[in-house]
């Protein structure tokens, strides 16, 4: 069962809504907890024991830290407890997720032929592990108090809307909302339904429909050339966005029904004018987590402080900043790549953005000097357009690397763009021989246009979805009917289509 299945919408979510509403407000959080456990078990069955173990470790670590702070308050003791808790959580994640990958890598390098049993991995393990790690660190840094009720902590870590694809929450983000037990109202139901409908539009009109073409492109030999590679790379980026952002819309909408507002995970990423800005708009909660728990601790460490003090007087502020950023960004992007999964392309994806971001920082003064020399304002249309186009290229190349089956396939596809046959068979209709008809492509492209229009509106009016119910009846129902009719008539479903897996649920 996933967020985009009939079982979720027709059975699971309605049953949870009914039970939540009829139970006393004091125990509504308990309904959400039981529902989350059932949801997890329907997907991963007995593997939920690993999630329970993570909860026990996080709970115990936080309580012991709190107790020791009140009694001894010794820095080394508190730090030791925190490290044991964090390392235990990471060890579970690494052991379950990367053991298979490690054996495969050893066999491929050494040809030793080591045998191993494939290890089953719980769904969404990377998401709930990061939440548990963040919780322990927040207690250690005294940002929050330790939760004394292990069942309440369990709800935070296992809350079913965030379980499979995030967003990655801090305990302070949701704890009050999770346990408040507000009743479901017509307004909350309407707000939730609007976000769910928009998420289904992205998934069924764009992501699911493009799925056949994208799979065909990457699962065959990389013999495509020129424009075919460029178009498929762009469609890969748009499909990944529609799948992930669409699922997050469904997730946020599901939580809104219960008056729980989850943090946004996307903010019009294709309007970014640099790679750094793109990552402030794409998978926002992962970026915030890495910034809070990796980047800032590194930049405020003794080693980096000593470097800054030493280097500023000797080699200048800018070079000092570049080196400091390099030191801090490397673990961030290594973790980012590893977090996505046990795959070489994911690690390369993290290193790709690490290099891009360091280069952006290094050449920032040169860029400003160049625009000044050619007498163009940095906030002018031309400069913005150039930066936007440059960022699109970076994004598309990155997502092609992310989706590629191997590094060699990615390199081959990049090289094929620059062959003499730049048309690549586009004019001969090769694109529509890759699993989709002309009609399918037109429907997907129409959906993409609508998606960009709505993103442009939300960029100017972040509260756009909240204001839809306040529009006049005619405008409101025109929007409702448009989304419903598009999904019913043009949505990708039935025997001819295979819905896209929740890609990020496997991370």
C-alpha positions as CSV (number, residue, x, y, z in Angstrom):
1,X,0.0,0.0,0.0
2,X,1.3,3.4,-1.0
3,X,0.0,7.0,-1.0
4,X,-1.1,6.7,-4.7
5,X,-3.1,3.5,-4.5
6,X,-6.8,2.9,-4.2
7,X,-6.3,1.0,-1.0
8,X,-4.9,4.1,0.6
9,X,-7.7,6.5,-0.6
10,X,-10.7,4.1,-0.5
11,X,-10.0,2.1,2.6
12,X,-7.1,3.2,4.8
13,X,-7.4,7.0,4.9
14,X,-11.3,7.1,5.2
15,X,-11.2,4.5,8.1
16,X,-8.5,6.6,9.9
17,X,-10.6,9.7,9.4
18,X,-13.7,8.1,10.8
19,X,-12.0,6.6,13.8
20,X,-10.1,9.8,14.6
21,X,-13.3,11.9,14.5
22,X,-15.4,9.6,16.7
23,X,-12.7,9.1,19.4
24,X,-12.3,11.6,22.3
25,X,-9.8,14.4,21.5
26,X,-7.6,13.1,24.3
27,X,-7.0,9.8,22.5
28,X,-6.9,11.0,18.9
29,X,-3.1,10.9,18.8
30,X,-3.3,7.3,19.8
31,X,-5.6,6.6,16.8
32,X,-2.9,8.1,14.6
33,X,-0.2,6.0,16.3
34,X,-2.1,2.7,15.8
35,X,-2.9,3.7,12.2
36,X,0.8,4.5,11.5
37,X,1.8,1.1,12.9
38,X,-0.8,-0.7,10.8
39,X,0.4,1.3,7.7
40,X,4.0,0.3,8.3
41,X,3.1,-3.3,8.8
42,X,1.0,-3.5,5.7
43,X,4.1,-2.3,3.7
44,X,7.1,-3.9,5.6
45,X,5.4,-6.5,7.9
46,X,7.9,-7.8,10.5
47,X,10.5,-5.3,9.5
48,X,8.8,-2.8,11.8
49,X,10.9,-4.3,14.6
50,X,13.8,-2.2,13.3
51,X,11.8,0.9,13.5
52,X,10.8,0.0,17.1
53,X,14.5,-0.5,17.9
54,X,15.3,2.9,16.5
55,X,12.6,4.5,18.7
56,X,13.9,2.7,21.8
57,X,17.4,3.9,21.1
58,X,16.3,7.5,20.5
59,X,14.0,7.5,23.5
60,X,16.6,6.0,25.9
61,X,19.4,8.2,24.7
62,X,17.4,11.4,25.2
63,X,16.1,10.4,28.6
64,X,19.6,9.4,29.8
65,X,21.0,12.7,28.5
66,X,18.3,14.6,30.3
67,X,18.9,12.6,33.5
68,X,22.7,13.0,33.4
69,X,22.4,16.8,32.7
70,X,20.3,17.2,35.8
71,X,22.6,15.1,38.0
72,X,26.2,15.4,36.9
73,X,26.0,17.8,33.8
74,X,29.5,16.6,32.7
75,X,30.1,17.6,29.1
76,X,32.1,14.5,28.2
77,X,29.5,12.1,29.7
78,X,26.7,13.8,27.9
79,X,28.6,13.8,24.6
80,X,29.5,10.1,25.0
81,X,25.8,9.2,25.6
82,X,24.8,11.2,22.5
83,X,27.4,9.6,20.4
84,X,26.4,6.1,21.4
85,X,22.8,6.8,20.6
86,X,23.6,8.5,17.2
87,X,26.1,5.8,16.2
88,X,23.6,3.0,17.1
89,X,20.9,4.6,14.9
90,X,23.3,5.1,12.0
91,X,24.7,1.5,12.5
92,X,21.2,0.1,12.0
93,X,20.7,2.2,8.9
94,X,24.1,1.3,7.5
95,X,23.8,-2.4,8.3
96,X,20.4,-2.8,6.7
97,X,20.9,-0.6,3.8
98,X,24.5,-0.9,2.7
99,X,25.6,-4.4,3.6
100,X,24.3,-5.8,0.3
101,X,26.0,-2.9,-1.6
102,X,29.3,-3.5,0.3
103,X,29.5,-7.2,-0.6
104,X,28.6,-6.4,-4.2
105,X,31.4,-3.8,-4.3
106,X,34.0,-6.1,-2.8
107,X,33.1,-8.8,-5.2
108,X,33.3,-6.5,-8.2
109,X,36.7,-5.1,-7.1
110,X,38.4,-8.3,-5.8
111,X,36.5,-11.0,-7.6
112,X,36.5,-13.0,-4.4
113,X,33.1,-14.4,-5.0
114,X,31.9,-13.8,-1.4
115,X,28.4,-15.0,-0.9
116,X,25.8,-13.2,1.2
117,X,22.1,-13.3,1.9
118,X,20.2,-10.3,0.6
119,X,19.0,-8.2,3.6
120,X,15.4,-6.9,3.6
121,X,15.2,-3.1,4.3
122,X,12.2,-1.4,6.0
123,X,10.4,1.1,3.9
124,X,11.4,4.7,4.5
125,X,14.3,3.8,6.9
126,X,16.4,6.8,5.9
127,X,13.5,9.2,6.7
128,X,12.6,8.0,10.1
129,X,16.3,7.4,11.1
130,X,17.1,11.1,10.3
131,X,14.2,12.2,12.4
132,X,15.4,10.0,15.3
133,X,19.0,11.3,15.0
134,X,17.8,14.9,14.8
135,X,15.6,14.3,17.9
136,X,18.5,13.0,20.0
137,X,20.8,15.9,18.9
138,X,18.1,18.5,19.7
139,X,17.8,17.1,23.2
140,X,21.6,17.1,23.6
141,X,21.9,20.7,22.4
142,X,18.9,21.6,24.7
143,X,16.8,22.8,21.9
144,X,13.9,20.7,23.2
145,X,13.1,18.7,26.3
146,X,13.2,14.9,26.1
147,X,9.8,13.2,25.5
148,X,8.9,11.1,28.6
149,X,6.1,9.1,26.8
150,X,7.7,6.6,24.4
151,X,4.3,6.2,22.6
152,X,4.3,9.9,21.7
153,X,7.8,9.7,20.4
154,X,6.7,6.7,18.4
155,X,4.0,8.7,16.7
156,X,6.5,11.4,15.7
157,X,8.9,8.9,14.1
158,X,6.2,6.6,12.6
159,X,3.5,9.1,11.6
160,X,2.1,7.5,8.4
161,X,2.1,10.6,6.1
162,X,5.8,11.2,6.6
163,X,6.9,7.6,6.8
164,X,7.7,6.8,3.2
165,X,8.9,10.0,1.5
166,X,9.1,12.6,4.2
167,X,9.1,15.5,4.7
168,X,11.8,15.1,7.4
169,X,10.4,16.8,10.5
170,X,11.9,18.0,13.7
171,X,10.1,17.1,16.9
172,X,9.4,20.8,17.5
173,X,7.8,21.0,14.1
174,X,4.9,18.7,14.8
175,X,4.7,17.6,18.4
176,X,2.0,20.0,19.5
177,X,-0.1,19.4,16.4
178,X,0.2,15.6,16.6
179,X,-1.1,15.5,20.2
180,X,-3.6,18.3,20.2
181,X,-6.4,16.2,18.8
182,X,-8.2,18.9,16.9
183,X,-11.4,17.7,15.3
184,X,-11.6,17.3,11.5
185,X,-13.6,20.2,10.1
186,X,-15.1,21.0,6.7
187,X,-12.3,23.4,6.2
188,X,-9.5,21.0,7.1
189,X,-11.1,18.3,4.9
190,X,-11.4,20.7,2.0
191,X,-7.8,22.0,2.4
192,X,-6.5,18.5,2.6
193,X,-8.5,17.3,-0.4
194,X,-7.2,20.3,-2.5
195,X,-3.5,19.3,-1.9
196,X,-4.2,15.6,-2.4
197,X,-6.0,16.4,-5.7
198,X,-3.0,18.5,-6.9
199,X,-0.6,15.8,-5.9
200,X,-2.6,13.2,-7.9
201,X,-2.6,15.5,-10.9
202,X,1.2,15.7,-10.9
203,X,1.6,12.0,-10.4
204,X,-1.1,10.6,-12.8
205,X,-0.9,13.2,-15.6
206,X,2.9,13.6,-15.7
207,X,4.9,11.2,-13.6
208,X,3.0,8.0,-14.3
209,X,2.4,8.8,-17.9
210,X,6.1,9.5,-18.6
211,X,7.2,6.4,-16.6
212,X,7.2,4.1,-19.6
213,X,9.3,6.4,-21.8
214,X,11.9,7.1,-19.0
215,X,12.2,3.4,-18.1
216,X,12.6,2.5,-21.8
217,X,15.3,5.1,-22.2
218,X,17.5,4.0,-19.2
219,X,16.9,0.3,-19.3
220,X,18.1,-0.2,-22.9
221,X,21.6,0.2,-24.3
222,X,22.7,3.9,-24.3
223,X,22.6,4.2,-28.1
224,X,20.4,7.3,-28.2
225,X,22.0,10.5,-29.6
226,X,21.6,14.3,-29.8
227,X,18.2,15.8,-29.1
228,X,16.7,12.5,-28.0
229,X,19.1,12.4,-25.0
230,X,18.5,16.1,-24.2
231,X,14.7,15.7,-24.3
232,X,14.8,12.5,-22.3
233,X,17.1,14.1,-19.7
234,X,14.7,17.0,-19.4
235,X,11.7,14.6,-19.1
236,X,13.6,12.6,-16.5
237,X,14.0,15.8,-14.3
238,X,10.3,16.7,-14.7
239,X,9.1,13.2,-14.0
240,X,11.2,13.0,-10.8
241,X,9.9,16.3,-9.7
242,X,6.3,15.4,-10.5
243,X,6.6,12.1,-8.7
244,X,8.3,13.3,-5.5
245,X,6.5,16.7,-5.3
246,X,3.2,15.1,-6.2
247,X,3.6,12.5,-3.4
248,X,4.6,15.2,-0.9
249,X,1.4,17.1,-1.9
250,X,-0.6,14.0,-1.1
251,X,1.2,13.6,2.2
252,X,0.8,17.2,3.2
253,X,-2.9,17.0,2.2
254,X,-3.4,13.8,4.3
255,X,-1.9,15.5,7.3
256,X,-4.0,18.7,6.8
257,X,-7.2,16.7,7.1
258,X,-6.2,16.1,10.8
259,X,-5.2,19.8,11.2
260,X,-1.5,18.9,11.1
261,X,0.7,21.2,9.0
262,X,3.8,19.5,7.8
263,X,6.8,21.6,6.5
264,X,6.9,22.2,2.8
265,X,9.4,20.1,0.9
266,X,9.5,22.0,-2.4
267,X,9.3,25.7,-3.4
268,X,9.3,26.1,-7.2
269,X,12.8,24.6,-7.6
270,X,13.0,25.4,-11.4
271,X,12.9,29.1,-10.6
272,X,16.3,28.9,-8.9
273,X,19.1,30.9,-10.4
274,X,22.0,28.9,-8.9
275,X,22.6,25.4,-7.7
276,X,22.7,26.6,-4.1
277,X,19.3,28.2,-4.5
278,X,18.0,25.1,-6.2
279,X,18.8,23.0,-3.1
280,X,17.1,25.6,-0.9
281,X,14.0,24.9,-3.0
282,X,14.3,21.1,-3.7
283,X,13.9,18.5,-0.9
284,X,13.9,21.4,1.5
285,X,13.6,19.4,4.7
286,X,16.6,17.2,3.8
287,X,18.7,20.3,3.1
288,X,17.6,21.9,6.4
289,X,18.5,18.7,8.3
290,X,21.9,18.5,6.7
291,X,22.5,22.2,7.3
292,X,21.4,22.0,11.0
293,X,23.1,18.7,11.9
294,X,26.1,18.5,9.6
295,X,27.1,21.8,8.0
296,X,26.8,24.1,11.0
297,X,28.5,21.7,13.5
298,X,31.4,21.4,11.0
299,X,31.7,25.2,10.4
300,X,31.6,25.9,14.2
301,X,34.1,23.1,15.0
302,X,37.5,24.0,16.6
303,X,39.4,22.9,13.5
304,X,37.5,25.2,11.2
305,X,37.6,28.1,13.7
306,X,41.4,27.8,13.9
307,X,41.7,27.6,10.2
308,X,39.6,30.8,9.8
309,X,41.7,32.7,12.3
310,X,44.9,31.5,10.7
311,X,44.0,32.0,7.0
312,X,42.1,35.3,7.0
313,X,45.3,37.3,7.9
314,X,47.5,35.3,5.4
315,X,45.5,34.3,2.3
316,X,42.5,36.7,2.4
317,X,38.8,36.4,3.3
318,X,37.6,34.9,0.0
319,X,40.0,32.0,-0.3
320,X,39.5,31.3,3.4
321,X,35.7,31.2,2.7
322,X,36.2,28.8,-0.2
323,X,38.4,26.4,1.9
324,X,36.0,26.6,4.8
325,X,33.0,25.9,2.5
326,X,34.8,23.0,1.0
327,X,35.5,21.4,4.4
328,X,31.9,21.8,5.5
329,X,30.2,20.9,2.2
330,X,32.1,17.7,1.6
331,X,30.5,15.7,4.4
332,X,27.1,17.2,3.6
333,X,27.1,16.0,0.0
334,X,28.8,12.7,0.8
335,X,26.0,12.0,3.3
336,X,23.4,13.3,0.8
337,X,24.6,10.9,-1.9
338,X,24.9,7.9,0.5
339,X,21.5,8.8,2.1
340,X,19.8,8.3,-1.3
341,X,20.9,4.7,-1.4
342,X,23.6,2.1,-2.0
343,X,24.4,3.0,-5.5
344,X,27.5,4.4,-7.1
345,X,25.5,6.9,-9.1
346,X,23.9,8.4,-6.0
347,X,27.3,8.9,-4.4
348,X,28.5,10.5,-7.7
349,X,25.3,12.7,-7.6
350,X,26.3,14.0,-4.2
351,X,29.9,14.7,-5.3
352,X,28.6,16.4,-8.5
353,X,26.7,19.0,-6.4
354,X,29.6,19.3,-4.0
355,X,31.9,20.3,-6.9
356,X,29.2,22.6,-8.4
357,X,28.6,24.5,-5.1
358,X,32.3,24.9,-4.3
359,X,32.8,26.3,-7.8
360,X,29.9,28.7,-7.4
361,X,31.4,30.0,-4.2
362,X,34.9,30.2,-5.7
363,X,33.9,32.1,-8.8
364,X,31.2,34.4,-7.3
365,X,33.5,37.5,-7.2
366,X,34.6,36.8,-10.8
367,X,31.0,36.6,-11.9
368,X,30.1,39.9,-10.3
369,X,33.1,41.6,-11.8
370,X,32.2,40.2,-15.3
371,X,28.6,41.5,-15.2
372,X,29.9,44.9,-14.0
373,X,32.5,45.0,-16.8
374,X,29.9,44.3,-19.5
375,X,27.6,46.9,-17.9
376,X,24.8,44.5,-16.9
377,X,22.9,44.7,-13.7
378,X,22.8,41.5,-11.6
379,X,19.1,42.0,-10.9
380,X,18.4,42.7,-14.6
381,X,16.5,40.4,-17.0
382,X,19.5,39.3,-19.0
383,X,21.6,38.2,-16.1
384,X,18.7,36.5,-14.4
385,X,17.9,34.7,-17.7
386,X,21.5,33.5,-18.1
387,X,21.7,32.3,-14.5
388,X,18.3,30.5,-14.8
389,X,19.4,28.7,-18.0
390,X,22.7,27.8,-16.5
391,X,21.0,26.3,-13.5
392,X,18.6,24.3,-15.6
393,X,21.5,22.7,-17.4
394,X,23.1,21.9,-14.0
395,X,19.8,20.4,-12.7
396,X,19.1,18.3,-15.8
397,X,22.6,16.8,-15.9
398,X,22.4,16.1,-12.2
399,X,19.1,14.3,-12.5
400,X,20.3,12.3,-15.5
401,X,23.2,11.1,-13.4
402,X,20.8,10.4,-10.5
403,X,18.5,8.3,-12.7
404,X,21.2,6.5,-14.8
405,X,21.8,2.8,-14.2
406,X,25.6,3.2,-14.0
407,X,28.3,5.8,-14.3
408,X,29.3,4.4,-17.7
409,X,25.8,4.8,-19.0
410,X,25.7,8.4,-17.8
411,X,29.0,9.2,-19.5
412,X,27.9,7.5,-22.7
413,X,24.7,9.4,-22.8
414,X,26.5,12.7,-22.2
415,X,28.9,11.9,-25.0
416,X,26.1,11.0,-27.4
417,X,24.7,14.5,-27.1
418,X,27.6,15.8,-29.1
419,X,27.6,13.3,-32.0
420,X,27.2,14.3,-35.6
421,X,23.7,12.9,-35.6
422,X,22.3,15.7,-33.4
423,X,18.8,15.1,-34.6
424,X,19.1,11.6,-33.1
425,X,16.1,10.4,-35.1
426,X,13.7,12.9,-33.5
427,X,12.3,14.0,-36.8
428,X,11.7,10.3,-37.7
429,X,9.5,9.8,-34.7
430,X,12.0,7.8,-32.6
431,X,10.7,9.5,-29.4
432,X,7.2,8.0,-29.8
433,X,8.7,4.5,-30.3
434,X,9.9,4.5,-26.7
435,X,6.7,3.3,-25.0
436,X,4.4,6.4,-25.4
437,X,2.1,7.5,-28.2
438,X,2.0,11.1,-29.6
439,X,-1.3,11.6,-27.6
440,X,0.4,10.4,-24.4
441,X,3.2,12.9,-24.9
442,X,0.8,15.8,-25.6
443,X,-1.1,15.0,-22.4
444,X,2.1,14.9,-20.3
445,X,3.3,18.1,-21.9
446,X,0.0,19.8,-21.2
447,X,0.2,18.7,-17.6
448,X,3.8,20.0,-17.3
449,X,2.6,23.4,-18.6
450,X,-0.2,23.5,-16.0
451,X,2.3,22.5,-13.3
452,X,4.6,25.4,-14.2
453,X,1.7,27.9,-14.3
454,X,0.6,26.8,-10.8
455,X,4.2,27.0,-9.6
456,X,4.5,30.5,-11.0
457,X,1.3,31.5,-9.1
458,X,2.5,29.9,-5.9
459,X,5.9,31.7,-6.2
460,X,4.0,35.0,-6.1
461,X,1.3,33.8,-3.7
462,X,2.6,31.1,-1.3
463,X,-0.8,30.8,0.3
464,X,-2.5,30.0,-3.1
465,X,-3.8,26.6,-2.1
466,X,-5.2,28.0,1.2
467,X,-7.1,30.8,-0.6
468,X,-8.8,28.5,-3.1
469,X,-11.7,27.7,-0.8
470,X,-12.2,31.5,-0.3
471,X,-12.7,32.2,-4.0
472,X,-16.2,32.7,-5.5
473,X,-18.2,29.5,-5.9
474,X,-17.8,29.6,-9.7
475,X,-14.0,30.0,-9.7
476,X,-13.7,27.5,-6.9
477,X,-15.7,24.8,-8.6
478,X,-14.1,25.4,-12.0
479,X,-10.7,24.6,-10.3
480,X,-12.1,21.5,-8.6
481,X,-13.8,20.2,-11.7
482,X,-10.8,20.9,-13.9
483,X,-8.4,18.8,-11.7
484,X,-11.0,16.0,-11.2
485,X,-11.8,15.8,-15.0
486,X,-8.1,15.9,-15.9
487,X,-7.3,13.0,-13.5
488,X,-10.3,10.9,-14.6
489,X,-10.0,11.4,-18.3
490,X,-6.2,11.8,-18.8
491,X,-4.7,10.2,-15.7
492,X,-2.4,7.2,-16.4
493,X,-4.2,4.1,-15.0
494,X,-5.6,0.8,-16.1
495,X,-4.0,-2.3,-17.6
496,X,-1.9,-0.3,-20.1
497,X,-0.1,1.7,-17.4
498,X,2.0,0.8,-14.5
499,X,2.0,3.4,-11.8
500,X,5.4,4.8,-10.7
501,X,6.8,3.4,-7.5
502,X,7.3,5.9,-4.7
503,X,11.0,6.4,-5.8
504,X,12.0,8.2,-2.6
505,X,10.4,5.6,-0.4
506,X,13.3,3.3,-1.2
507,X,15.8,5.7,0.2
